[in-house]
């Protein structure tokens, strides 16, 4: 365990179960900004910055579910947030489930992201925790509909984005992945267990100039796994020589927006947030 800044007086602690990426850091900042203490449990490669942001910080292996629950209870946590990217393939190789986790893993019909996360949420709720929406603390990072960059998508890119949106929603409904790449009406790559950035790299090797579309699941649970894009996404797009990125408005978290836009503009990549009806307002 390591301690961070002193707790906000009288605040009820928030439990943050964190994995990789910048989103857990943003959630911790959002909670601290509202005067909440943060008890962070790093389950898999969480950002070291959380050690300073959190009032209490623990590194507990992903499969040690009993230790995780006991730690949160010991701090009086009632509200829990889940955030961060889990490398599912690495987790499958490295996880050593305790008895509680082994029982939980017998529940889902498959090992899809939604099934596993849904079971994890159920276990936490049965233990007496409220699993809160990520948007409670980072709602300001959800993008409104419109063009984010200086360059709007071309008509051809817009057509590819519309096709990608339809395909990606179908793939997400099957709990396969949440992103696809399209080039001139051809679906070039579909995200699976490798994650969005690796899918983008694969698409770049097959068809430079593709449009990448990232969506939420049709019945997305706002408490976990909202789609996230950030400067790292743009770096992958640039390396793959992709031409545009389309995301769903009000259903996608945009991290470090100024940096994302600056990097996309420098690379000539158009970024647009598409409304639920498929319409993208002009910049």
NORLIN-V781572 format. One line per field, one symbol per residue. psi: psi as a letter, one per 20 degrees, with the letter a starting at -180 (. if undefined). A space follows every 10 residues. Layout:
BEGIN
psi: ???
END
This chain:
BEGIN
psi: qqqcrqqppj qpqppoopbr righghgggg ghhjkpqpop ooinkqphhh hhhqhqpqop qhimhggggh gghhjkphpq qpqqppohgg hhhhpnpahg hghhiigqhr kqgggghhgg ggggghijqp oqphihikhi ipprqrphrh pqqrgghggh ggghggghhg ghhikgajqr ppoljpogqp pciirgghgg gghhhgnqjq pppprrqhlp oiiqkqqpqa hhghgggghj kqhqpprpqj jppoqlgggg gghgghikpp pqpprhjjpo qr.
END
